[in-house]
Amino acid sequence: MLFRSNLKKCVNCPPGMAYDISQNMCINCPPDQPYFDGSKCTTCQSPTYYSPELRTCTSCTYGRIYNQ
């Protein structure tokens, strides 16, 4: 969420954008780094996938594979 001083309240970033706390603004991540981990835009290398809950690249548990 982003605090808008002119509105005196917190607002969500628009869809497809992420809040960058270091810049105090909503940002778009470039296509080659489509995930925002809370501090920077990033990408995941196969066979990992991006977990929005953990905000990091994650591997599947043993015996499972990620199917894009």
ROLUMMAR-353043 format. One record per residue (C-alpha): residue number from 1; residue in three letters; x, y, z. Coordinates in nm, 4 decimals, always signed. Layout:
N
<rec><nuba>NUM</nuba><lumfi>ALA</lumfi><u>X</u><v>Y</v><w>Z</w></rec>
...
END
This chain:
68
<rec><nuba>1</nuba><lumfi>MET</lumfi><u>+0.0000</u><v>+0.0000</v><w>+0.0000</w></rec>
<rec><nuba>2</nuba><lumfi>LEU</lumfi><u>+0.1040</u><v>+0.3521</v><w>-0.0683</w></rec>
<rec><nuba>3</nuba><lumfi>PHE</lumfi><u>+0.0268</u><v>+0.6509</v><w>+0.1555</w></rec>
<rec><nuba>4</nuba><lumfi>ARG</lumfi><u>-0.1156</u><v>+0.9414</v><w>-0.0421</w></rec>
<rec><nuba>5</nuba><lumfi>SER</lumfi><u>-0.0618</u><v>+1.2575</v><w>+0.1599</w></rec>
<rec><nuba>6</nuba><lumfi>ASN</lumfi><u>-0.3065</u><v>+1.4549</v><w>-0.0556</w></rec>
<rec><nuba>7</nuba><lumfi>LEU</lumfi><u>-0.5781</u><v>+1.1997</v><w>+0.0282</w></rec>
<rec><nuba>8</nuba><lumfi>LYS</lumfi><u>-0.4455</u><v>+1.1401</v><w>+0.3811</w></rec>
<rec><nuba>9</nuba><lumfi>LYS</lumfi><u>-0.4918</u><v>+0.7642</v><w>+0.3450</w></rec>
<rec><nuba>10</nuba><lumfi>CYS</lumfi><u>-0.3287</u><v>+0.4462</v><w>+0.2194</w></rec>
<rec><nuba>11</nuba><lumfi>VAL</lumfi><u>-0.4208</u><v>+0.3211</v><w>-0.1269</w></rec>
<rec><nuba>12</nuba><lumfi>ASN</lumfi><u>-0.3372</u><v>+0.0018</v><w>-0.3176</w></rec>
<rec><nuba>13</nuba><lumfi>CYS</lumfi><u>-0.1100</u><v>+0.0101</v><w>-0.6197</w></rec>
<rec><nuba>14</nuba><lumfi>PRO</lumfi><u>-0.2952</u><v>-0.0287</v><w>-0.9497</w></rec>
<rec><nuba>15</nuba><lumfi>PRO</lumfi><u>-0.3271</u><v>-0.3846</v><w>-1.0881</w></rec>
<rec><nuba>16</nuba><lumfi>GLY</lumfi><u>-0.0009</u><v>-0.5113</v><w>-1.2373</w></rec>
<rec><nuba>17</nuba><lumfi>MET</lumfi><u>+0.2131</u><v>-0.2778</v><w>-1.0275</w></rec>
<rec><nuba>18</nuba><lumfi>ALA</lumfi><u>+0.4027</u><v>-0.3374</v><w>-0.7018</w></rec>
<rec><nuba>19</nuba><lumfi>TYR</lumfi><u>+0.4896</u><v>-0.1082</v><w>-0.4132</w></rec>
<rec><nuba>20</nuba><lumfi>ASP</lumfi><u>+0.8618</u><v>-0.0354</v><w>-0.3846</w></rec>
<rec><nuba>21</nuba><lumfi>ILE</lumfi><u>+0.9300</u><v>+0.0778</v><w>-0.0290</w></rec>
<rec><nuba>22</nuba><lumfi>SER</lumfi><u>+1.2763</u><v>+0.2149</v><w>-0.1152</w></rec>
<rec><nuba>23</nuba><lumfi>GLN</lumfi><u>+1.1259</u><v>+0.4543</v><w>-0.3711</w></rec>
<rec><nuba>24</nuba><lumfi>ASN</lumfi><u>+0.7928</u><v>+0.4996</v><w>-0.1883</w></rec>
<rec><nuba>25</nuba><lumfi>MET</lumfi><u>+0.6031</u><v>+0.4466</v><w>-0.5112</w></rec>
<rec><nuba>26</nuba><lumfi>CYS</lumfi><u>+0.4251</u><v>+0.1917</v><w>-0.7261</w></rec>
<rec><nuba>27</nuba><lumfi>ILE</lumfi><u>+0.6431</u><v>+0.0452</v><w>-1.0016</w></rec>
<rec><nuba>28</nuba><lumfi>ASN</lumfi><u>+0.6108</u><v>-0.1760</v><w>-1.3083</w></rec>
<rec><nuba>29</nuba><lumfi>CYS</lumfi><u>+0.8594</u><v>-0.4595</v><w>-1.3343</w></rec>
<rec><nuba>30</nuba><lumfi>PRO</lumfi><u>+1.0188</u><v>-0.5166</v><w>-1.6781</w></rec>
<rec><nuba>31</nuba><lumfi>PRO</lumfi><u>+0.9149</u><v>-0.8258</v><w>-1.8772</w></rec>
<rec><nuba>32</nuba><lumfi>ASP</lumfi><u>+1.2506</u><v>-0.9980</v><w>-1.8164</w></rec>
<rec><nuba>33</nuba><lumfi>GLN</lumfi><u>+1.2104</u><v>-0.9525</v><w>-1.4356</w></rec>
<rec><nuba>34</nuba><lumfi>PRO</lumfi><u>+0.8341</u><v>-0.9810</v><w>-1.3845</w></rec>
<rec><nuba>35</nuba><lumfi>TYR</lumfi><u>+0.8270</u><v>-1.0559</v><w>-1.0098</w></rec>
<rec><nuba>36</nuba><lumfi>PHE</lumfi><u>+0.8676</u><v>-0.8101</v><w>-0.7221</w></rec>
<rec><nuba>37</nuba><lumfi>ASP</lumfi><u>+1.0218</u><v>-0.9623</v><w>-0.4082</w></rec>
<rec><nuba>38</nuba><lumfi>GLY</lumfi><u>+0.9544</u><v>-0.6634</v><w>-0.1858</w></rec>
<rec><nuba>39</nuba><lumfi>SER</lumfi><u>+1.2764</u><v>-0.4804</v><w>-0.2673</w></rec>
<rec><nuba>40</nuba><lumfi>LYS</lumfi><u>+1.3487</u><v>-0.5375</v><w>-0.6366</w></rec>
<rec><nuba>41</nuba><lumfi>CYS</lumfi><u>+1.2153</u><v>-0.6867</v><w>-0.9585</w></rec>
<rec><nuba>42</nuba><lumfi>THR</lumfi><u>+1.3447</u><v>-1.0372</v><w>-1.0184</w></rec>
<rec><nuba>43</nuba><lumfi>THR</lumfi><u>+1.3059</u><v>-1.3518</v><w>-1.2277</w></rec>
<rec><nuba>44</nuba><lumfi>CYS</lumfi><u>+1.3176</u><v>-1.7226</v><w>-1.1522</w></rec>
<rec><nuba>45</nuba><lumfi>GLN</lumfi><u>+1.5273</u><v>-1.9772</v><w>-1.3359</w></rec>
<rec><nuba>46</nuba><lumfi>SER</lumfi><u>+1.3831</u><v>-2.3154</v><w>-1.4258</w></rec>
<rec><nuba>47</nuba><lumfi>PRO</lumfi><u>+1.3071</u><v>-2.5442</v><w>-1.2460</w></rec>
<rec><nuba>48</nuba><lumfi>THR</lumfi><u>+1.2034</u><v>-2.2916</v><w>-0.9786</w></rec>
<rec><nuba>49</nuba><lumfi>TYR</lumfi><u>+0.8840</u><v>-2.0858</v><w>-0.9769</w></rec>
<rec><nuba>50</nuba><lumfi>TYR</lumfi><u>+0.7875</u><v>-1.7582</v><w>-0.8092</w></rec>
<rec><nuba>51</nuba><lumfi>SER</lumfi><u>+0.5863</u><v>-1.7906</v><w>-0.4891</w></rec>
<rec><nuba>52</nuba><lumfi>PRO</lumfi><u>+0.3916</u><v>-1.4686</v><w>-0.4211</w></rec>
<rec><nuba>53</nuba><lumfi>GLU</lumfi><u>+0.3291</u><v>-1.5797</v><w>-0.0624</w></rec>
<rec><nuba>54</nuba><lumfi>LEU</lumfi><u>+0.7030</u><v>-1.6199</v><w>+0.0080</w></rec>
<rec><nuba>55</nuba><lumfi>ARG</lumfi><u>+0.8116</u><v>-1.3463</v><w>-0.2377</w></rec>
<rec><nuba>56</nuba><lumfi>THR</lumfi><u>+1.0929</u><v>-1.5649</v><w>-0.3634</w></rec>
<rec><nuba>57</nuba><lumfi>CYS</lumfi><u>+1.1803</u><v>-1.8321</v><w>-0.6186</w></rec>
<rec><nuba>58</nuba><lumfi>THR</lumfi><u>+1.0917</u><v>-2.1741</v><w>-0.4835</w></rec>
<rec><nuba>59</nuba><lumfi>SER</lumfi><u>+1.1507</u><v>-2.5349</v><w>-0.5820</w></rec>
<rec><nuba>60</nuba><lumfi>CYS</lumfi><u>+0.8815</u><v>-2.8001</v><w>-0.5822</w></rec>
<rec><nuba>61</nuba><lumfi>THR</lumfi><u>+0.8818</u><v>-3.0524</v><w>-0.3021</w></rec>
<rec><nuba>62</nuba><lumfi>TYR</lumfi><u>+1.0546</u><v>-3.3847</v><w>-0.3643</w></rec>
<rec><nuba>63</nuba><lumfi>GLY</lumfi><u>+0.8824</u><v>-3.5975</v><w>-0.6270</w></rec>
<rec><nuba>64</nuba><lumfi>ARG</lumfi><u>+0.6911</u><v>-3.3078</v><w>-0.7837</w></rec>
<rec><nuba>65</nuba><lumfi>ILE</lumfi><u>+0.7580</u><v>-3.0858</v><w>-1.0841</w></rec>
<rec><nuba>66</nuba><lumfi>TYR</lumfi><u>+0.6406</u><v>-2.7381</v><w>-1.1783</w></rec>
<rec><nuba>67</nuba><lumfi>ASN</lumfi><u>+0.4380</u><v>-2.7350</v><w>-1.4998</w></rec>
<rec><nuba>68</nuba><lumfi>GLN</lumfi><u>+0.4108</u><v>-2.3904</v><w>-1.6542</w></rec>
END
